[in-house]
């Protein structure tokens, strides 16, 4: 199981949670959501006890943000 890229607890229907969040927000709001998630995982990485996993999650959100921003260029 890949708890970073494909966590089963976020795939309990036909649409993944992140896709529902993106659909519910404007593009700018979604960008803010992604930036907030990056900050969250950066902040807590050294304090939660799963530093490596938090950095992988941070990378996942940063990659998603980067792909979204590249579409604008």
Number of C-alpha atoms within 10 A of each C-alpha: 7 7 12 15 11 11 12 12 10 12 12 10 8 6 10 15 14 13 9 10 13 15 11 11 13 11 12 9 13 18 18 14 17 22 15 13 17 20 13 14 20 16 12 14 18 13 8 11 10 11 15 11 15 21 18 16 21 22 16 17 21 16 13 14 18 13 11 14 11 9 7 6 5
